């Protein structure tokens, strides 16, 4: 995979970052969203997946140093997250042009080609 393709994969992470952050409730988090695998609260938190994902893919993480395989895996997790957060209205995604559906189509197409 070329550097351009890797850069495109990294670009695709921007949308799920925003979506996941919007979905998170940070008021009661003792770690301000920084997952701590040694803390019982984190291990039992309903936002564990979101925190773990953000801690691996946040803008502060050097994502460009990750392998293409790692970035693809993180995008697949993000696809599942965005897809699972859609309402039943989105069942006919071919007709929907909302930001969520547009990102899903673009990302799934790119991942299928690469």
C-alpha positions in Angstrom: 0.0 0.0 0.0 1.4 3.4 -0.9 2.0 6.3 1.5 -1.0 8.1 -0.2 -3.3 5.2 0.7 -2.0 5.1 4.3 -2.5 8.9 4.6 -6.1 8.4 3.3 -6.7 5.7 6.0 -5.5 8.1 8.6 -7.7 10.8 7.2 -10.7 8.5 7.6 -10.1 8.3 11.3 -11.2 11.9 11.8 -14.9 11.3 11.5 -15.2 8.5 14.0 -13.0 10.4 16.5 -15.6 13.2 16.4 -18.5 10.8 16.6 -17.1 8.8 19.5 -16.1 11.9 21.5 -19.7 13.2 21.0 -21.2 10.0 22.3 -19.0 9.9 25.5 -20.2 11.1 28.9 -17.1 12.6 30.5 -18.6 14.3 33.6 -18.3 11.2 35.8 -15.0 9.9 34.4 -12.2 10.1 37.0 -9.6 9.9 34.2 -11.1 12.5 31.7 -11.5 9.8 29.1 -8.0 8.4 29.4 -8.6 4.6 29.8 -6.7 3.0 32.7 -6.6 -0.8 32.5 -5.7 -1.0 36.1 -8.7 0.9 37.4 -11.8 -1.1 38.4 -14.0 1.8 37.3 -12.6 1.7 33.8 -13.0 -2.0 33.6 -16.7 -1.8 34.5 -17.5 1.3 32.6 -20.1 1.2 29.8 -17.8 3.4 27.7 -14.8 1.1 27.9 -14.6 0.4 24.1 -14.9 4.1 23.2 -12.1 5.1 25.7 -9.8 2.3 24.5 -10.4 3.2 20.9 -9.8 6.9 21.5 -6.7 6.2 23.5 -5.3 4.3 20.5 -6.5 6.8 17.8 -6.7 10.2 19.3 -5.1 13.1 17.4 -2.4 13.1 20.0 -1.4 9.6 19.1 1.2 9.2 16.3 -1.1 7.2 14.1 1.2 7.6 11.1 3.7 5.3 12.9 1.1 2.5 13.0 1.1 -0.2 10.4 -1.5 -0.1 7.6 -2.9 -3.3 9.1 -3.4 -1.7 12.5 -5.0 1.4 11.0 -7.4 -0.8 9.0 -8.3 -2.7 12.1 -9.1 0.5 14.0 -11.2 1.7 11.1 -13.2 -1.6 11.1 -13.9 -1.0 14.8 -15.0 2.5 14.0 -17.2 1.3 11.1 -19.0 -1.1 13.6 -19.4 1.8 16.1 -20.9 4.2 13.6 -23.1 1.5 12.0 -24.4 0.4 15.4 -25.3 4.0 16.4 -27.6 4.5 13.4 -31.3 4.6 13.9 -33.7 2.3 12.0 -34.3 5.2 9.6 -30.9 4.4 8.1 -31.9 0.9 7.1 -32.0 2.1 3.5 -28.5 3.5 3.5 -28.2 3.6 -0.3 -30.6 6.5 -0.2 -29.3 8.3 2.9 -26.7 11.0 2.5 -26.2 12.0 6.2 -22.6 12.4 7.4 -22.7 8.9 9.1 -23.9 7.0 6.1 -21.6 9.0 3.7 -18.6 8.2 5.9 -19.6 4.5 6.1 -19.9 4.1 2.4 -16.7 5.9 1.7 -14.7 4.0 4.3 -16.2 0.6 3.4 -15.4 1.2 -0.3 -11.9 2.3 0.4 -11.2 -0.7 2.7 -12.6 -3.1 0.2 -10.3 -1.8 -2.5 -7.2 -1.8 -0.3 
